[in-house]
């Protein structure tokens, strides 16, 4: 199919390419925060996560809010302290579904052609 023909039809990949998710993951500090939080394997406070990055606590807080809005993290509040947790299951399911949809779009190899 030609690109203009493909753009007119919908497939599973269209619904799975979440711009907000990819935009949230497209910033180096947010990736570092996600990595730090995932490796900790437990809820971490904004103050703890600030130690992962060389940026101000208010900047870390804004980055964490972006990740939460995109569905990457969840937060809980205990008193004045906010703890963030990775939404592991959500991310795993989202990326697996996207990988499956991308694989479904891959052209089939012709027998005998490299």
C-alpha positions as CSV (number, residue, x, y, z in Angstrom):
1,X,0.0,0.0,0.0
2,X,1.0,3.6,-0.5
3,X,1.4,5.9,2.5
4,X,-1.7,7.9,1.6
5,X,-3.8,4.7,1.4
6,X,-2.4,3.5,4.7
7,X,-3.1,6.8,6.5
8,X,-6.8,6.3,5.6
9,X,-7.2,2.9,7.4
10,X,-7.0,2.2,11.1
11,X,-5.3,-0.6,12.8
12,X,-4.4,-1.6,16.4
13,X,-1.1,0.4,16.1
14,X,-3.1,3.7,15.7
15,X,-4.7,3.3,19.1
16,X,-1.5,2.1,20.8
17,X,0.8,4.9,19.7
18,X,0.1,7.2,22.7
19,X,1.7,10.6,22.0
20,X,1.4,11.7,25.7
21,X,3.2,8.5,26.8
22,X,6.0,8.9,24.3
23,X,6.3,12.7,25.0
24,X,6.6,12.0,28.7
25,X,9.4,9.5,28.0
26,X,11.2,11.8,25.6
27,X,12.9,14.0,28.1
28,X,16.2,12.8,29.6
29,X,15.5,13.9,33.2
30,X,12.2,12.1,33.2
31,X,13.8,9.0,31.9
32,X,16.4,9.2,34.6
33,X,13.7,9.6,37.3
34,X,11.7,6.6,35.9
35,X,14.9,4.5,35.8
36,X,15.8,5.4,39.4
37,X,12.3,4.7,40.6
38,X,12.0,1.4,38.7
39,X,15.3,0.2,40.1
40,X,14.3,1.1,43.6
41,X,11.3,-1.2,43.3
42,X,9.3,0.7,45.9
43,X,7.5,4.0,46.3
44,X,9.9,6.9,46.6
45,X,9.3,10.4,47.8
46,X,10.0,13.5,45.7
47,X,12.8,14.3,48.0
48,X,14.4,10.9,47.5
49,X,14.0,11.1,43.8
50,X,15.7,14.5,43.7
51,X,18.9,12.8,44.8
52,X,18.8,10.9,41.4
53,X,19.1,14.1,39.4
54,X,21.0,17.3,39.5
55,X,17.9,19.5,39.3
56,X,15.8,21.4,41.9
57,X,13.1,19.6,43.8
58,X,10.4,21.8,42.1
59,X,11.6,20.6,38.7
60,X,11.6,17.0,39.8
61,X,8.1,17.4,41.1
62,X,6.9,18.8,37.7
63,X,8.6,16.0,35.8
64,X,7.0,13.4,38.1
65,X,3.6,15.1,37.5
66,X,4.1,14.7,33.7
67,X,4.9,11.0,34.1
68,X,1.9,10.5,36.3
69,X,-0.4,12.3,33.9
70,X,0.9,10.0,31.1
71,X,0.1,6.9,33.1
72,X,3.7,6.0,33.8
73,X,3.5,6.6,37.6
74,X,1.0,6.7,40.3
75,X,1.2,8.8,43.5
76,X,0.0,8.5,47.0
77,X,0.2,11.2,49.7
78,X,1.0,10.6,53.3
79,X,0.7,13.8,55.2
80,X,2.7,16.4,53.2
81,X,4.9,13.8,51.5
82,X,4.1,12.5,48.0
83,X,5.3,9.0,47.0
84,X,5.6,7.9,43.4
85,X,5.4,4.3,42.1
86,X,6.0,2.9,38.6
87,X,2.9,1.5,37.0
88,X,4.8,-1.6,36.0
89,X,1.8,-3.7,34.8
90,X,0.4,-0.8,32.8
91,X,3.7,-0.1,31.1
92,X,4.4,-3.7,30.4
93,X,1.0,-4.3,28.9
94,X,1.2,-1.1,26.8
95,X,4.6,-1.9,25.4
96,X,3.8,-5.5,24.7
97,X,0.6,-4.6,22.9
98,X,2.5,-2.0,20.9
99,X,5.3,-4.4,20.0
100,X,2.7,-6.9,18.9
101,X,1.0,-4.3,16.7
102,X,4.3,-3.2,15.2
103,X,5.1,-6.9,14.5
104,X,1.7,-7.2,12.8
105,X,2.6,-4.4,10.4
106,X,6.0,-5.9,9.4
107,X,6.0,-7.1,5.8
108,X,6.1,-10.8,5.3
109,X,9.4,-12.1,3.9
110,X,9.2,-13.7,0.5
111,X,10.7,-17.1,0.3
112,X,14.0,-17.2,-1.6
113,X,14.6,-13.4,-1.2
114,X,17.2,-12.1,1.3
